[in-house]
Amino acid sequence: MTISSSLNAGVAGLSANATRLATISDNISNSSTFGYKRAETDFHSMVIANSRGSYSAGGVRATTLRLIDQRGSLVATENSTDIAVRGRGMFPVTPESAVQVANGPTPMLLQTTGSFRPDSDGYLRSSSGLVLMGWPANADGTVPNFPRDSTVGLKPVRINANQFAGEPTTEMTLAVNLPATGTEAGSTSGNEPLSIEYFDNLGKSANLAVTFSPTVPATGSSNTWTMQIADSASGGAVIGEYTLTFSDATIGGGTLASVTTVSGGAYNAATGTFSVPADRGPIQITIGTIGSPQGITQLGDSFAPVNIAKNGTQVGSLTSVEIDQNGFFRASFDIGINRILYQIPLIDVPNVNGLEVRDQQSYRVTPESGSFFMWDAGDGPTGDIVSFAREESTTDVAGELTELIQTQRAYSSNAKVIQTVDEMLQETTNIKR
């Protein structure tokens, strides 16, 4: 029995070392594969119950483990959608075939690095056929509060090279100085016109024609102006009229003393704003609070638009895309604006090495890995996302070659055991002769 167990142990040793040789060859062959996680083989002894005075060899078992929690070094690239995770966490991807079928929710796989480029349909796809996934943003660039423990909300990232974007004008600031001599008795300076361009919700250009008309008294100075606002998109109709009265006190002279609403949105004294109903949506206009020198004033003898500021832009074309360190997928346009299209979350599980290994350096959540949770990149236990970068293989070729020599020696030794057992059995057979 002892001789037979020695033979079995030798065979088990050959099998175990063959398994180790397979992991080493896999590691070496993927030493240049971006995102590859090296595999490791461990040996475990098998103990068989022994009777007194005899020993039976149990042999050895081999188990393999993919070291997914190991991270390779990052290398720079020239593609803005080459991304790698720096630290803990993985980003979601899905097979291209599932996107094309579009039959319900797409399966979620995980990766630590990937090189993505738009395909013919605009999906960001890697050369291995995996599509990047993220949470789509609203039209204003905000990302809704999607569930963090479910794939609900995740969509394949898709961009359109012919995409256009523009921002409507919703806010405007008027800092204008009106001539104090304009409201004195006998003044003939007349109205002060001001034209301000804005952009509607379709990206079209329109103008607000603002006219300041002085109230000229018979004697003295009224310090009062009438401000009318007309919208060119509404055929020149007046959409707001306000009576402005300025202080003539020693301290704070020339600042607004009161604002009376004739038509349009009511003046808010706390914020110094009012809203006018432009043709394609309301525009909030800031003229300054009562007593503030930062808005409309009445000083000196000249009309001067001190500061005219507004938001909104005309329609522009997409020029480039980039993923920032917090996972926000931003698109830049030739009119100088950028807009968030998606947010790429980072997914973490309790046991990273318990993930199921798939092709193309991708992984799937399993009961052994534990349930997943989606974090904002840079938040919680996760790291951040680095664009223009790829993660190198975790294989150390020098270390693998050293293990290869050790495995070869161990394999030869086990083969020698089998050879020795064979010679002993031969000798036992020869005893009968």
C-alpha positions as CSV (number, residue, x, y, z in Angstrom):
1,M,0.0,0.0,0.0
2,T,2.9,2.4,0.9
3,I,4.6,1.9,-2.5
4,S,1.3,2.4,-4.3
5,S,0.6,5.5,-2.4
6,S,4.0,6.8,-3.3
7,L,3.1,6.3,-6.9
8,N,-0.2,8.1,-6.5
9,A,1.6,11.0,-4.7
10,G,4.1,11.3,-7.5
11,V,1.3,11.5,-10.1
12,A,-0.5,14.1,-8.0
13,G,2.7,16.1,-7.8
14,L,3.0,16.0,-11.6
15,S,-0.5,17.2,-12.0
16,A,-0.1,20.0,-9.4
17,N,3.1,21.3,-11.0
18,A,1.5,21.1,-14.4
19,T,-1.3,23.4,-13.1
20,R,1.3,25.8,-11.7
21,L,3.1,25.7,-15.0
22,A,-0.2,26.6,-16.8
23,T,-0.7,29.7,-14.6
24,I,2.9,30.8,-15.1
25,S,2.6,30.4,-18.9
26,D,-0.7,32.4,-18.8
27,N,1.0,35.1,-16.7
28,I,4.0,35.4,-19.0
29,S,1.9,35.4,-22.2
30,N,-0.2,38.3,-20.8
31,S,2.8,40.3,-19.5
32,S,1.9,43.0,-22.1
33,T,-1.9,42.8,-21.8
34,F,-3.3,46.0,-20.3
35,G,-5.4,45.3,-17.2
36,Y,-4.3,41.7,-16.8
37,K,-4.3,40.3,-13.3
38,R,-1.8,37.6,-12.6
39,A,-2.9,34.2,-11.4
40,E,-1.2,32.3,-8.6
41,T,-1.2,28.5,-7.8
42,D,-1.0,27.3,-4.2
43,F,-0.3,23.7,-3.1
44,H,-2.1,22.0,-0.2
45,S,-1.1,18.7,1.3
46,M,-3.5,15.7,1.5
47,V,-3.2,13.7,4.7
48,I,-4.5,10.1,4.8
49,A,-5.1,8.4,8.1
50,N,-2.1,6.2,9.0
51,S,-1.9,3.0,11.0
52,R,0.8,2.4,13.5
53,G,4.1,1.6,11.9
54,S,3.1,2.5,8.3
55,Y,2.6,5.7,6.4
56,S,0.5,6.3,3.2
57,A,1.3,9.3,1.1
58,G,-1.7,11.5,0.4
59,G,-0.1,13.7,-2.2
60,V,-0.9,17.3,-3.0
61,R,-3.7,19.4,-4.4
62,A,-3.4,22.6,-6.4
63,T,-5.7,25.6,-6.2
64,T,-5.5,28.7,-8.4
65,L,-6.4,32.3,-7.5
66,R,-6.7,35.3,-9.7
67,L,-5.2,38.3,-7.8
68,I,-7.7,40.9,-8.9
69,D,-6.9,43.2,-6.0
70,Q,-3.4,43.8,-7.4
71,R,-3.0,46.9,-9.4
72,G,-0.5,47.5,-12.2
73,S,1.3,50.8,-12.9
74,L,-0.4,53.4,-15.1
75,V,1.0,54.5,-18.5
76,A,0.1,57.6,-20.4
77,T,-1.7,57.4,-23.8
78,E,-3.0,60.0,-26.3
79,N,-6.6,59.0,-26.3
80,S,-8.9,61.0,-24.0
81,T,-11.2,58.0,-23.5
82,D,-8.4,55.7,-22.4
83,I,-9.2,55.3,-18.7
84,A,-7.8,53.5,-15.7
85,V,-8.9,53.4,-12.1
86,R,-6.3,54.7,-9.6
87,G,-7.0,52.9,-6.4
88,R,-9.9,50.7,-5.4
89,G,-13.0,50.2,-7.6
90,M,-14.0,49.3,-11.1
91,F,-16.1,50.9,-13.8
92,P,-19.1,49.2,-15.5
93,V,-19.1,47.9,-19.0
94,T,-21.4,45.6,-21.0
95,P,-21.0,43.4,-24.1
96,E,-21.6,45.1,-27.5
97,S,-23.9,42.2,-28.5
98,A,-26.2,43.0,-25.6
99,V,-26.4,46.7,-26.6
100,Q,-27.3,45.8,-30.2
101,V,-30.0,43.3,-29.1
102,A,-31.5,45.9,-26.7
103,N,-33.7,43.3,-25.1
104,G,-34.2,44.6,-21.6
105,P,-31.5,45.6,-19.1
106,T,-27.9,45.0,-20.3
107,P,-25.6,42.7,-18.2
108,M,-23.0,44.5,-16.1
109,L,-19.3,43.6,-16.2
110,L,-16.5,45.3,-14.4
111,Q,-13.1,46.5,-15.6
112,T,-10.2,48.5,-14.1
113,T,-8.9,49.9,-17.4
114,G,-10.0,50.2,-21.0
115,S,-9.5,51.9,-24.3
116,F,-12.8,53.2,-25.7
117,R,-13.6,54.9,-29.0
118,P,-16.9,55.7,-30.6
119,D,-18.2,53.0,-33.0
120,S,-20.5,53.6,-36.0
121,D,-23.5,54.1,-33.7
122,G,-21.6,56.5,-31.4
123,Y,-21.2,53.9,-28.5
124,L,-17.9,54.1,-26.7
125,R,-16.6,50.6,-27.4
126,S,-13.3,48.9,-26.7
127,S,-11.5,46.8,-29.4
128,S,-12.6,43.7,-27.5
129,G,-16.3,44.6,-27.9
130,L,-17.1,46.0,-24.4
131,V,-19.2,49.2,-24.2
132,L,-18.6,51.7,-21.4
133,M,-21.7,52.4,-19.2
134,G,-22.7,55.4,-17.0
135,W,-25.5,57.4,-15.6
136,P,-27.0,59.8,-18.2
137,A,-27.2,63.5,-17.2
138,N,-30.2,65.7,-17.6
139,A,-30.2,68.4,-20.3
140,D,-28.8,71.0,-17.8
141,G,-25.9,68.7,-17.0
142,T,-27.1,67.5,-13.6
143,V,-27.0,63.8,-12.9
144,P,-30.2,62.4,-11.2
145,N,-30.0,60.4,-8.0
146,F,-29.9,56.9,-9.3
147,P,-29.9,53.7,-7.1
148,R,-26.4,52.8,-6.0
149,D,-27.0,49.1,-5.4
150,S,-28.7,48.3,-8.7
151,T,-27.9,48.6,-12.4
152,V,-31.1,50.6,-12.9
153,G,-30.1,53.8,-14.5
154,L,-26.9,52.6,-16.1
155,K,-26.9,53.2,-19.9
156,P,-24.3,52.6,-22.6
157,V,-22.3,55.8,-23.1
158,R,-23.2,57.2,-26.5
159,I,-21.9,60.3,-28.2
160,N,-22.8,61.9,-31.5
161,A,-19.9,63.5,-33.4
162,N,-22.5,65.9,-35.0
163,Q,-24.0,66.8,-31.7
164,F,-25.0,70.4,-31.1
165,A,-25.5,72.3,-27.9
166,G,-26.5,75.8,-26.8
167,E,-27.5,77.4,-23.6
168,P,-30.5,79.8,-23.4
169,T,-30.1,83.2,-21.6
170,T,-31.9,83.0,-18.3
171,E,-29.9,85.6,-16.3
172,M,-28.7,89.1,-17.0
173,T,-27.0,91.9,-15.0
174,L,-27.3,95.6,-15.8
175,A,-24.9,97.9,-14.3
176,V,-25.5,101.3,-16.0
177,N,-24.8,104.9,-15.0
178,L,-27.5,107.4,-16.0
179,P,-26.6,111.1,-16.3
180,A,-27.7,113.0,-13.2
181,T,-28.2,116.1,-15.5
182,G,-30.8,114.2,-17.5
183,T,-33.5,114.7,-14.9
184,E,-32.8,118.4,-14.1
185,A,-35.3,121.1,-15.2
186,G,-34.6,122.3,-18.7
187,S,-32.6,119.1,-19.7
188,T,-32.8,118.2,-23.4
189,S,-30.6,115.1,-23.2
190,G,-33.6,112.8,-24.0
191,N,-33.8,109.0,-23.9
192,E,-30.8,106.7,-23.4
193,P,-31.1,103.5,-25.5
194,L,-29.3,100.2,-24.8
195,S,-29.5,97.0,-26.9
196,I,-28.5,93.7,-25.3
197,E,-28.2,90.4,-27.3
198,Y,-29.6,87.2,-25.7
199,F,-30.1,83.6,-26.9
200,D,-33.4,81.8,-26.7
201,N,-34.0,78.1,-26.0
202,L,-33.4,77.2,-29.6
203,G,-30.0,78.9,-29.7
204,K,-31.3,81.8,-31.8
205,S,-30.1,85.3,-31.2
206,A,-32.5,88.1,-30.2
207,N,-32.3,91.5,-28.5
208,L,-33.7,93.3,-25.5
209,A,-34.1,97.0,-26.3
210,V,-33.8,98.9,-23.0
211,T,-34.8,102.5,-23.0
212,F,-34.2,104.9,-20.1
213,S,-36.5,107.9,-20.3
214,P,-35.9,110.8,-17.8
215,T,-38.6,112.6,-16.0
216,V,-37.8,116.3,-16.5
217,P,-39.6,118.6,-14.0
218,A,-40.4,122.3,-14.4
219,T,-38.0,123.2,-11.6
220,G,-35.3,121.3,-9.7
221,S,-34.5,117.7,-10.3
222,S,-36.8,114.7,-10.2
223,N,-34.0,112.0,-10.1
224,T,-36.6,109.7,-11.7
225,W,-36.3,107.5,-14.9
226,T,-38.6,105.2,-16.6
227,M,-37.0,102.0,-17.9
228,Q,-38.8,100.1,-20.7
229,I,-37.7,96.7,-22.0
230,A,-38.8,95.5,-25.4
231,D,-38.2,92.1,-26.9
232,S,-37.3,91.8,-30.6
233,A,-38.4,88.2,-30.6
234,S,-41.9,89.4,-29.6
235,G,-42.1,91.9,-32.4
236,G,-40.7,94.7,-30.3
237,A,-43.4,94.5,-27.7
238,V,-42.7,96.0,-24.3
239,I,-42.3,93.1,-21.8
240,G,-41.3,95.2,-18.7
241,E,-41.6,98.8,-17.5
242,Y,-40.2,100.1,-14.2
243,T,-39.9,103.5,-12.6
244,L,-36.5,104.1,-11.1
245,T,-36.0,106.8,-8.4
246,F,-32.5,107.7,-7.2
247,S,-31.3,109.1,-3.9
248,D,-29.9,112.6,-3.7
249,A,-28.6,112.2,-0.2
250,T,-25.1,113.2,0.9
251,I,-24.3,109.6,1.6
252,G,-25.4,107.1,-1.0
253,G,-26.3,109.7,-3.5
254,G,-26.9,108.4,-7.0
255,T,-28.0,104.9,-5.9
256,L,-31.4,103.4,-6.2
257,A,-33.9,104.8,-3.7
258,S,-37.0,102.9,-5.0
259,V,-38.2,100.8,-7.9
260,T,-41.8,100.7,-8.9
261,T,-43.1,98.0,-11.2
262,V,-45.4,99.2,-13.9
263,S,-45.4,96.0,-16.0
264,G,-43.4,92.7,-16.0
265,G,-42.2,90.8,-13.0
266,A,-42.2,92.4,-9.6
267,Y,-38.9,93.9,-8.4
268,N,-37.4,92.0,-5.5
269,A,-35.8,94.5,-3.2
270,A,-33.9,91.8,-1.3
271,T,-32.0,90.5,-4.4
272,G,-32.3,93.5,-6.7
273,T,-33.8,91.4,-9.4
274,F,-37.0,91.1,-11.5
275,S,-38.1,88.7,-14.3
276,V,-39.3,89.7,-17.7
277,P,-41.3,87.3,-20.0
278,A,-39.2,87.0,-23.1
279,D,-40.6,85.2,-26.1
280,R,-38.8,81.8,-25.4
281,G,-38.8,81.9,-21.6
282,P,-38.3,84.3,-18.7
283,I,-35.1,86.2,-18.1
284,Q,-34.1,87.3,-14.6
285,I,-32.5,90.8,-14.7
286,T,-30.4,92.1,-11.9
287,I,-30.2,96.0,-11.5
288,G,-29.0,96.2,-7.9
289,T,-30.5,96.5,-4.5
290,I,-31.7,99.7,-2.9
291,G,-28.7,101.9,-1.9
292,S,-26.1,99.7,-3.7
293,P,-23.5,101.3,-6.0
294,Q,-23.1,98.0,-7.9
295,G,-26.2,98.2,-10.1
296,I,-27.9,101.1,-11.9
297,T,-26.8,104.5,-10.7
298,Q,-27.4,108.1,-11.5
299,L,-24.1,110.0,-11.3
300,G,-22.2,112.6,-13.4
301,D,-23.4,113.8,-16.7
302,S,-22.7,110.9,-19.1
303,F,-24.5,107.7,-19.9
304,A,-22.3,104.6,-19.4
305,P,-23.0,100.9,-19.6
306,V,-20.6,99.9,-16.8
307,N,-21.1,96.2,-16.8
308,I,-23.5,94.1,-19.0
309,A,-23.3,90.4,-18.1
310,K,-25.4,87.5,-19.1
311,N,-25.4,83.7,-19.5
312,G,-26.3,81.7,-22.5
313,T,-24.6,80.8,-25.7
314,Q,-25.5,80.2,-29.3
315,V,-25.5,76.7,-30.8
316,G,-22.1,75.1,-31.1
317,S,-20.6,71.8,-32.5
318,L,-19.0,69.1,-30.5
319,T,-15.2,69.3,-30.6
320,S,-13.9,66.8,-28.0
321,V,-14.9,64.6,-25.0
322,E,-13.0,63.8,-21.8
323,I,-13.6,61.9,-18.6
324,D,-12.5,63.8,-15.5
325,Q,-11.1,62.3,-12.2
326,N,-14.6,62.2,-10.6
327,G,-16.0,60.2,-13.5
328,F,-17.9,63.0,-15.2
329,F,-18.0,62.5,-19.0
330,R,-17.8,66.0,-20.4
331,A,-18.3,67.2,-24.0
332,S,-16.6,70.4,-25.2
333,F,-18.1,72.6,-27.9
334,D,-16.6,75.2,-30.2
335,I,-18.5,78.0,-28.6
336,G,-16.4,77.6,-25.4
337,I,-18.9,75.7,-23.3
338,N,-18.6,72.2,-21.9
339,R,-21.5,70.0,-20.7
340,I,-21.7,66.8,-18.6
341,L,-23.3,64.0,-20.6
342,Y,-22.7,61.0,-18.3
343,Q,-21.2,60.1,-14.9
344,I,-19.1,57.0,-14.7
345,P,-19.5,55.4,-11.2
346,L,-16.9,53.2,-9.5
347,I,-18.2,49.9,-8.2
348,D,-16.8,48.2,-5.1
349,V,-17.4,44.7,-3.6
350,P,-16.3,43.3,-0.3
351,N,-14.2,40.5,-1.8
352,V,-12.6,41.6,-5.0
353,N,-10.8,38.3,-5.5
354,G,-14.2,36.6,-5.4
355,L,-15.3,38.1,-8.7
356,E,-15.8,35.8,-11.7
357,V,-13.1,36.2,-14.3
358,R,-14.4,36.8,-17.8
359,D,-12.7,37.5,-21.2
360,Q,-11.2,40.8,-22.1
361,Q,-10.0,41.5,-18.5
362,S,-13.5,41.9,-17.3
363,Y,-15.2,40.5,-14.2
364,R,-18.7,39.6,-12.9
365,V,-20.2,40.0,-9.5
366,T,-20.8,36.6,-7.7
367,P,-22.0,35.5,-4.3
368,E,-18.4,35.0,-3.3
369,S,-17.5,38.6,-4.1
370,G,-20.5,40.0,-2.1
371,S,-23.0,42.6,-3.2
372,F,-21.8,45.6,-5.1
373,F,-22.2,49.4,-4.4
374,M,-21.7,52.2,-6.8
375,W,-19.7,55.2,-5.6
376,D,-18.8,58.5,-7.1
377,A,-15.2,58.3,-8.2
378,G,-13.0,59.7,-5.4
379,D,-15.7,59.1,-2.8
380,G,-15.8,56.5,-0.1
381,P,-13.3,53.7,-0.4
382,T,-12.8,54.1,-4.1
383,G,-10.0,55.8,-6.0
384,D,-10.4,58.1,-8.9
385,I,-10.4,57.8,-12.7
386,V,-7.4,58.8,-14.8
387,S,-8.0,59.6,-18.4
388,F,-5.3,59.4,-21.1
389,A,-4.0,56.3,-19.2
390,R,-4.0,52.5,-19.2
391,E,-3.2,50.1,-16.5
392,E,-0.3,47.7,-17.2
393,S,-0.3,44.0,-16.5
394,T,0.5,42.9,-13.0
395,T,2.8,40.2,-14.2
396,D,6.5,40.4,-13.1
397,V,8.3,38.5,-15.8
398,A,11.5,38.0,-13.7
399,G,9.5,36.6,-10.8
400,E,7.5,34.3,-13.2
401,L,10.7,32.9,-14.7
402,T,12.1,32.2,-11.3
403,E,8.9,30.3,-10.4
404,L,9.2,28.5,-13.8
405,I,12.6,27.2,-12.8
406,Q,11.3,26.0,-9.4
407,T,8.3,24.4,-11.0
408,Q,10.5,22.6,-13.5
409,R,12.7,21.2,-10.7
410,A,9.7,20.1,-8.7
411,Y,8.2,18.4,-11.8
412,S,11.4,16.5,-12.5
413,S,11.6,15.4,-8.8
414,N,8.0,14.0,-8.9
415,A,8.9,12.2,-12.2
416,K,11.9,10.8,-10.4
417,V,9.6,9.5,-7.6
418,I,7.5,7.7,-10.2
419,Q,10.6,6.2,-11.8
420,T,11.9,5.1,-8.5
421,V,8.6,3.4,-7.5
422,D,8.6,1.7,-10.9
423,E,12.0,0.3,-10.3
424,M,11.0,-0.9,-6.8
425,L,7.9,-2.6,-8.1
426,Q,10.1,-4.3,-10.8
427,E,12.4,-5.5,-8.0
428,T,9.4,-6.9,-6.1
429,T,8.3,-8.7,-9.2
430,N,11.8,-10.2,-9.7
431,I,11.7,-11.8,-6.2
432,K,9.4,-14.6,-7.4
433,R,11.9,-15.6,-10.1
